[in-house]
Amino acid sequence: MVKSILAKKIMQLGNGEVVKTKSKEVIFKLSCYRNNPIVEPRDLDLMWREQNKLNIGSVFNPGTEIYRNSIILLPRCHKGYKRSTYFDEKLGIKRYCLENYISEIWPLHSNDGIAFKRLKSTVIRGDGTDHKDFIYGIEDVRIIKYNQKYLLIGCGKVKPPFRGGNADRIVVYSTDDFIDIIYHGMVDVFDSRNVIPFFIGKKTYLLLRLHPHMHLALLECGLEQLLHPARHKEKWQKLYVQRNKSLLFRAGELAHEKEKIGPSTQLINTSQGFLMLYHAVGEISINITREYGVKRKIERGYSICAALLDSEDPHKVIARTRSPIYIPSAPYELHGNKRFPIDVPCVIFPVGAIAVNEKLLIYCGAGDKYITLLSCSLNNLVDYLLNYCKT
């Protein structure tokens, strides 16, 4: 049970809604907290002056879990960088990028799930201070509860961000209290990010993106393969070589998923199976955008999608959305404005999700700048998947 202050706040959050579009498609829309963003760079003093101009940094993409009746976030934070653009030859478009930054993870905590502050002064660094496995930052840490411990699974950068491919590595930490944090090592044999471990009995499974598709692999050596990655290098290599056998969802089959897809938050165990939230990048049609008050289609945008996996054999997909359950629509998610400048447009990126009293809370990065909160009734979303999205 959670404290009454948290339970009271959660009761006030939206339950999501089922909507029939003008083209008669039935979609689900997550509820957006009315006072989003809930964490901004200014809240953490992520600002700096350069040539008499005040620059605002970023805090986004937070892993999430409940710890001792409070909610913990593990967002990536950085400042002192430069916003720039480059031409993506593969996509044939101009894209935004950030130069000269090395991100850190700053644990935050909250008693009500809305107002967050730093947890002491704890920092997870990936700048070479603690080890030399990766030295260009750590990003997008997921929190996976396992017995009385918490696994922290992130992306370690072995090359400067936005400077080419093959820069992302799976990195593993653990903690009992989010203050004393143990580093376990890096999977150094292939490029990957957005990794979600989960457990069925004594088996350890891994959801991961091997660009551009989503994969589901069974770890031969179980949890030990994660806690001691260097000892199991051959097993990791085998997983990558045999990746065609672990393909779960293929990118490109739906317009909003045409560029890439990947797992987003820890799985939520329900009576109907594992609820999996995942992100997609692609084109979002006007049929969807106008339901969010956006007048044009989004040429390239991130969106949130969902699926139900069988709780005994997760390779069995019970249901999967054909349209997003949330898209960028507010200024801090789309293109920004004077009040909410953004770093990367058309981004909503869920990293942590928790279920409390049958309410699903999803903590997201928005515009690569802010933390936002989305919500729904867990039962409402599962019912929608079963009624409209069965495979």
WOCORZI-V360180 format. One record per backbone hydrogen bond with DSSP energy under -0.5 kcal/mol. CO is the residue of the C=O (numbers start at 0). NH is the residue of the N-H. Records with the same first field share a line. If there is no record, write none. Layout:
# WOCORZI-V360180
CO=NH ; NH
This chain:
# WOCORZI-V360180
2=6
3=7
4=8
5=9
6=10
7=11
8=11
9=12
14=376
16=28
18=20 ; 26
20=23
24=20 ; 26
26=18
28=16
30=32 ; 374
32=35
38=370
39=42 ; 43
40=43 ; 45
41=44
44=46
45=56
47=54
49=52
52=49 ; 54
54=47
57=77
59=75
60=62
62=73
64=71
66=69
69=66 ; 71
70=109
71=64
72=107
73=62
74=105
75=59
76=103
77=57
81=98
83=96
85=87 ; 94
86=88
87=91 ; 92
92=87
94=85
96=83
98=81
102=137
103=76 ; 105
104=106 ; 123
105=74
106=118
107=72
108=116
109=70
113=115
116=108
117=119
118=121
122=124
123=104
125=136
133=127
136=156
138=154
141=143 ; 152
142=144
143=150
145=148
148=145
149=174
150=143 ; 152
151=153 ; 172
152=141
153=155 ; 170
154=138
155=157 ; 168
156=134 ; 135
159=162
166=157 ; 158
167=191
168=155
169=186
170=153
171=183 ; 184
172=151
173=181
174=149
178=180
179=175
181=173
184=171
185=187
186=169
192=208
195=206
197=204
199=202
202=199 ; 204
203=218
204=197
205=216
206=195
207=209 ; 214
208=192 ; 210
209=212
211=260
212=209
213=247 ; 248
214=207
216=205 ; 218
217=219
218=221
220=223
221=224 ; 225
222=225 ; 226
223=227
225=228
227=230 ; 231
228=231
229=232
231=235
232=236
233=237
234=238
235=239
236=240
237=241
239=242
241=244
242=245
243=246
245=215
248=213
249=252
253=256
254=257 ; 282
256=251
259=280
261=278
266=268
267=269 ; 274
269=272
272=269 ; 274
273=275 ; 308
274=267 ; 276
275=306
276=263 ; 264
277=304
278=261
279=302
280=258 ; 259
281=300
282=284
283=297
284=287 ; 288
285=289
287=290
288=291 ; 293
289=292
292=294
296=298
297=283
300=281
301=327
302=279
303=324 ; 325
304=277
305=320
306=275
307=317 ; 318
308=273
312=309 ; 315
314=316
315=309 ; 317
317=390
318=307
324=29
325=303
329=332 ; 333
330=335
332=346
333=345
339=336
345=301
346=366
348=364
351=362
353=355 ; 360
355=358
357=377 ; 378
358=355 ; 360
359=375
360=353
361=363 ; 373
362=350 ; 351
363=371
364=348
365=368 ; 369
366=342 ; 343
368=58
369=365
370=36 ; 37 ; 38
371=363
372=32
373=361
374=30
375=359
376=380
377=381
378=382
379=383
380=384
381=385
382=386
383=387 ; 388
384=388
388=319
